[in-house]
């Protein structure tokens, strides 16, 4: 299922980051979007800039000569969305079962 990168949260966002990082083959991925010890090194390595903008956080990264900007309620969510958008673009294909977990459907 195609999902807008700027709408990714929870398991779907962490899964998308893991598709880039390729650090876990199991059913569960690291918590990049909620754990600084896992998401922080990506922010540092990729030189993702963070700023508090009104009620949201903005993350920006220079990707192939163009700036990618994403927003989120926390710095980690904004940064991980930005990281995913810099690699996959404005939309990413998320497995249907992850979308169900994210929205609480099927419970």
N, C-alpha and C positions, 0 to 999 in steps of 0.2 A: 504494500500500500504506500503510495507516494504521500509524504508528509512535508509540509513547509518546515525548513530548518529553523526558522524563528519561532516555531510552535513546539519544538521538541522539549520534552521534560522527562524526568524520572528514568525508568528503565530504557525507554526508546533513545533518549539522549546518550546515556552511558553506552548502549549498544552501538550507536553510530560512531562514537569516539573510539570504541574498541575495534571497529572495522578498519580504522586508520592505524591505530596503535598495534593491533594484532598481538595482544598480550595474554589473551585468555580464549581458549577454545571451548570451554564448558558452557553450560546453560546460563551461568551468571557472570556478569562482567564487573570489573572494578567500578567503584562509585566515583567516577571522575567528576560528576556535577555536584557532589555534596561533600567530598572528602579532599581537603587541601593537600594531603600527602600524596594523593593520586592525580588530581587535576592541576595542582600548583606547578609541578615540573613541566607540564605541557605549556602552561602560560609563560614560564621563564624561557624554555627552549624555543618556543615559537615567537617570542617577543610580542605577546598579545598585550595591548595597552588597555587599561581599565580606567573608567571614570564614572563617578556617581552623577547621574543626570536626573534631576527631579526625583521621582519615586523609583526609578529603575537604574540599572547599571548598564553602561555601554562598553562593549569590547570592540577593539579595532585591531586588525592585523594587515600588514602589507603583503599581498599575495600576487605574485607575478606582475608587479608594477601597479596593481590597483588595490585600493583599500576596501576591505570587507568589514562591515559594521553589523553588529547584532546587539540586541538588548535582552535583558532578563531581570528577574526580581532579585537575584543574588549575583555577586561577581563571578562565581564559578559557573552558574548556568549561562550567563552572558558569554563568558570566555569559551566554554565548550561549544555553544551554538556557533560562535565565530570560527572556531577551529574546524568544525564540521562543514560550515558554509565555505570556508576557504579551500576545502578539498573536494566537496561534492556539489557545491552550488546552493541555489535557493530551495531545492527539494531533495529529499533522500528517500530511497525505497526502504521502508521498515517492514519487517515481517508482521503479518496480521496478528499473530499471537502476542507480540509485544505491544501492539496498539491496544489490544484488549486488556492487558495487564495494566497499562498506563492509565486507561480511562475507567478501569474498574468494571468493564463490561464482562459478561459471562460468569459472574460470581453468583 
